[in-house]
Amino acid sequence: MSPAASRAGAILSVDLDAVVSNWRLLSKLAEKAECAAVVKADAYGLGASEVGLALQSAGCRTFFVAHLEEGLELRKAIGFSSRVLVLNGTPAGTEGDFLKSVLIPVVNTAGELAAWRGYARDKGRSMPVALQLDTGMSRLGLSPGDVAMLATDPALLNGLSVELVMSHLACADTAPHPANRRQLREFGKLRTVVPKHAKSSLANSAGILLGKDFHFDLVRPGAALYGISPVVGQTSPVRQAVTVSARVLQLREVPIHTHVGYGHASRMQRRSRLATLSIGYADGWPRGTALSAFYKGHAMPFTGRVSMDSIVVDATDCADTPREGEFVDLICPRQTVDDVARAAGTIGYEIMTRLGRRFARDYRRHAALAA
Ligand SMILES: *Cc1c(COP(=O)(O)O)cnc(C)c1O
């Protein structure tokens, strides 16, 4: 345990070997396509620098972030030997930052395209860009109308070297959804507008599982790298990469009919042993959940409400009770990120990206694999 972790109230342990092994599995599933890694939102809360370094040393050469700031941070960690693309484009006036840190903007609008063309002209050099096309999600990307303009006026790409043409699937987690094939057809049609050398990319994690037709030259998994099941309700092909544990702050024995927590939401139906854990909704734990903590395989159900900084659990049936100061697990093989998401009425993505700001992070990497 790192010194920070040994002082912490709650710990987010990241198994970098699992992330690397998930990346290798996805690379294999993607067959001939290059497997990139989406490390936006601090690698979904796991730490973009650590994840980026581990994946780069495993052979990953293309990374996606959402924001310029995330790209600058990632560059500091991984150096300059890999491509870094910025999904949410370029706020006006930031072109120089992209150039200096060798970040490739994903251009989503005709206005952005014009700004980059102007910038390339002013600099008198060719600028690398990626183009996102909207093929039916109506979120980000050039519209079919914009693409038609490009087709009739190739000068709109003057001074720009299009490295990648991409689109994003709206319904990939539901394989039989007709939108998948529709978007595939639309992408096949629209992408021909860019020069031949540009690579094509359509699939996120769930898109990879839709099969070969969806792989093109490059796939862009995020969630599956981090152990989130790409298809909700299906046995996940990827390994869990995260453990969340919290320190036991206090143990108490209470008589029958004791009320617990805010609003006295629970009333014990027997003499009970309660443990108060150092984790709460300010750590990103969803407030409306009635789950369990685990100690040496024993489940301790939540009692009362999740507070800002603590959760009380019922350890009465725990054959082996944790001591004050010891850690118990809240995300572990017995209770996965997807289980927590289901209990909170959301998806694993939201749980993961909300965790982690207040935790001490502990990284596990097999010594032999560490670069
Ligand atoms: C977030 C994102 C991804 C990764 O999606 P996952 O479902 O996490 O694999 C890929 N492409 C784009 C454009 C994204 O925004």
The ligand as a Gaussian input file, in Angstrom:
#p B3LYP/6-31G(d) Opt

LIG

0 1
 C      -16.268000       8.084000     -25.168000
 C      -16.102000       7.778000     -26.600000
 C      -15.621000       6.526000     -27.008000
 C      -15.403000       5.373000     -26.047000
 O      -16.654000       4.758000     -25.817000
 P      -16.816000       3.469000     -24.873000
 O      -18.262000       3.161000     -24.968000
 O      -16.415000       3.906000     -23.494000
 O      -15.946000       2.416000     -25.405000
 C      -15.358000       6.343000     -28.360000
 N      -15.599000       7.326000     -29.267000
 C      -16.108000       8.529000     -28.907000
 C      -16.360000       9.542000     -29.940000
 C      -16.392000       8.788000     -27.552000
 O      -16.910000       9.965000     -27.222000

